[in-house]
Amino acid sequence: MLYAMNILIVEDDRQTASFIQKGLMESGYIVDHAADGEDGLHLALQGHYDVLIVDRMLPKRDGLSLIQTLRAQGMQTPVLILSALGDVDNRVEGLRAGGDDYLVKPYAFSELLARLQALLRRTQPAQDYTILKVRDLEMDLLKRRVTRSGTVIPLQPREFNLLEYLMRHAGQVVTRTMLLEKVWDYHFDPQTNVIDVHISRLRGKIDKDFDPPLLHTIRGAGYLLHDPQTA
């Protein structure tokens, strides 16, 4: 069964947030972003995240207050605190507020990733998070390789990203808006057929010479990738 790791970044510096988000997505995670403490609190309470990355200095609600509120409501999701405040007292204060780890700015992305993986190992059963699979369709995120029934399927970068998103949401209808925002990074509909063209090309590669078809258009709703045997 596919289980995608979901991470929430609460960071008001958009350049920093974009850098972290891009790196984590390239490492195979699903990532959401909130730009202030209130939005971060709302998303954390409404979403199902495996780990939170919380900047300490945030507008509207500071990071420690956000964490304390989550803990008071019984949420045990691991939290990695990011802060330029790095002396011992600051780190102790952050951990006592409910943080599970504390990373001082500036930091290397490799260290942030290693600390996240350590937090995830403490709370999740051991499994391979770099392989996505739907029936006989398999995606290796590290090797950037897709196969179906053992046959390698060459994909263009955008096709790979599109299929990755569909596989992470296997069994769910994904809308055009979702694909535009998550795969093309458009926050508006450019009124083009770019999605239809890419879906058609992708379907031709992963379904044309295989059975059963996995990628379906749901008229008036969006697109669905699923294994008919699990329906």
C-alpha positions in Angstrom: 0.0 0.0 0.0 1.2 3.5 -0.9 1.7 5.9 2.0 3.0 9.3 1.1 4.7 11.3 3.9 3.1 14.7 4.4 5.0 17.7 5.8 3.7 21.1 6.7 6.1 24.1 6.6 5.2 27.1 8.7 7.6 29.8 7.6 7.0 33.5 6.8 10.0 34.0 4.6 8.8 32.9 1.2 12.2 32.4 -0.3 13.2 30.1 2.6 9.9 28.2 2.5 10.2 27.8 -1.3 13.8 26.4 -0.9 12.7 23.9 1.7 9.6 22.9 -0.1 11.4 22.3 -3.4 14.1 20.2 -1.7 11.6 18.1 0.2 9.4 17.5 -2.8 12.5 16.4 -4.8 13.1 14.0 -1.9 9.7 12.4 -2.4 7.5 14.2 0.2 4.2 15.9 -0.1 4.6 19.5 1.3 2.2 22.2 2.2 3.1 25.7 3.3 1.6 28.3 5.7 3.1 31.9 5.8 2.0 32.8 9.3 1.1 31.2 12.7 -2.6 31.4 12.4 -2.7 29.7 9.0 -0.2 27.2 10.2 -2.3 26.3 13.2 -5.4 25.9 11.0 -3.7 23.6 8.5 -2.0 21.6 11.3 -5.4 21.0 12.9 -7.2 20.2 9.7 -4.6 18.2 7.9 -3.0 14.9 8.5 0.8 15.6 8.6 3.6 13.3 9.6 5.9 16.1 10.7 5.7 19.9 11.1 8.5 22.4 10.4 7.8 25.5 12.3 9.8 28.8 12.3 9.9 30.3 15.7 9.4 34.0 14.7 6.1 34.2 12.8 3.4 36.9 12.2 0.0 36.6 13.8 1.0 33.8 16.1 4.6 32.9 17.1 5.9 29.4 16.6 6.1 28.4 20.2 2.5 29.5 20.8 1.4 27.5 17.8 3.2 24.4 19.1 1.8 24.8 22.7 -1.7 25.1 21.3 -1.3 21.9 19.3 0.0 20.0 22.3 -2.8 21.3 24.5 -5.2 19.8 22.0 -3.5 16.5 22.2 -1.7 16.5 18.8 1.5 14.5 19.0 2.8 15.2 15.5 6.6 15.6 15.6 7.7 19.3 15.3 11.1 20.5 14.0 11.6 24.2 15.2 13.7 26.5 13.0 15.1 29.6 14.6 17.9 32.2 14.4 17.8 32.2 18.2 20.3 29.5 19.0 21.7 29.8 22.5 21.0 27.1 25.1 18.1 28.9 26.8 16.3 29.4 23.5 16.7 25.8 22.5 15.5 24.6 25.9 12.5 26.9 25.7 11.6 25.5 22.3 11.8 21.9 23.4 9.9 22.6 26.5 7.1 24.2 24.5 6.6 20.9 22.7 9.2 20.9 19.9 10.9 17.5 19.2 14.0 19.0 17.6 15.5 22.5 17.2 17.6 23.6 14.2 19.4 26.9 14.3 19.6 29.2 11.2 21.6 29.2 9.0 21.6 25.5 8.4 22.4 23.1 5.5 19.4 21.5 3.8 21.1 18.1 4.2 21.0 18.5 8.0 17.4 19.6 7.9 16.5 16.5 5.8 18.5 14.2 8.1 16.7 15.6 11.2 13.3 15.2 9.6 14.1 11.6 8.6 15.2 10.9 12.2 11.9 12.3 13.5 9.9 10.2 11.0 11.8 7.0 12.0 10.7 7.5 15.6 7.0 7.7 14.7 6.5 5.6 11.6 7.1 1.9 10.9 10.0 1.0 8.8 9.1 1.0 5.1 10.4 2.2 1.7 9.1 5.7 1.1 10.9 6.1 -2.2 8.8 3.6 -4.2 5.2 4.4 -5.3 3.1 1.6 -6.6 -0.4 1.2 -8.1 -1.1 -2.4 -9.3 1.9 -3.2 -11.6 2.8 0.5 -12.2 5.8 1.4 -10.1 7.7 4.7 -9.7 11.2 4.8 -8.1 11.6 8.4 -6.9 15.3 8.1 -6.3 16.2 6.7 -9.7 13.4 8.8 -11.4 12.3 5.6 -13.2 8.8 4.3 -14.0 8.0 0.7 -14.9 4.8 -1.2 -15.6 4.9 -5.0 -15.5 8.7 -4.6 -15.4 8.8 -2.6 -18.7 10.6 0.7 -18.3 8.4 3.7 -19.4 10.4 6.8 -20.4 8.7 10.0 -19.2 9.5 13.7 -19.7 10.1 15.6 -16.5 6.6 17.1 -16.5 5.0 13.8 -17.2 6.9 12.3 -14.3 5.8 15.0 -11.9 2.2 14.6 -13.1 2.2 10.8 -12.6 3.9 11.2 -9.2 1.0 13.4 -8.1 -1.6 11.1 -9.4 0.1 8.1 -7.8 0.3 9.8 -4.4 -3.4 10.4 -4.7 -4.3 7.0 -6.2 -7.9 6.2 -5.7 -8.9 9.8 -5.4 -10.3 12.1 -8.1 -7.8 15.0 -8.6 -9.1 18.2 -10.2 -7.6 20.4 -12.8 -7.1 23.1 -10.1 -5.1 20.7 -8.0 -2.9 19.7 -10.9 -2.3 23.3 -12.0 -1.3 24.3 -8.5 0.8 21.3 -7.5 2.3 20.2 -10.8 2.4 23.5 -12.8 2.5 25.9 -9.9 -0.3 28.0 -11.4 -2.7 29.6 -8.9 -5.1 30.4 -11.7 -6.6 28.6 -14.7 -4.7 29.8 -17.8 -7.6 28.4 -19.9 -5.4 26.1 -22.0 -5.5 22.4 -22.7 -2.1 21.8 -21.2 -3.4 19.3 -18.7 -5.5 17.4 -21.2 -2.5 17.1 -23.5 -0.2 15.8 -20.8 -2.9 13.4 -19.5 -3.4 12.0 -23.0 0.4 11.5 -23.5 0.7 9.9 -20.1 -2.2 7.6 -20.7 -0.7 6.5 -24.0 2.5 5.6 -22.2 1.2 3.8 -19.1 -2.0 2.3 -20.4 -1.8 1.8 -24.2 0.1 -1.5 -24.2 -1.0 -2.7 -20.8 -4.2 -4.1 -19.1 -6.2 -3.0 -17.3 -6.2 0.8 -17.9 -5.3 2.7 -14.7 -5.8 6.3 -15.7 -9.3 7.6 -16.2 -11.0 10.9 -16.9 -14.0 11.6 -14.6 -16.2 13.9 -16.7 -16.9 17.2 -15.0 -14.6 16.3 -12.0 -11.0 15.5 -12.9 -8.8 12.5 -13.3 -8.5 9.2 -11.4 -5.6 6.8 -11.2 -6.6 3.5 -9.6 -6.4 -0.2 -9.6 -9.8 -1.6 -10.6 -9.3 -4.6 -8.3 -9.3 -2.3 -5.2 -12.5 -0.6 -6.3 
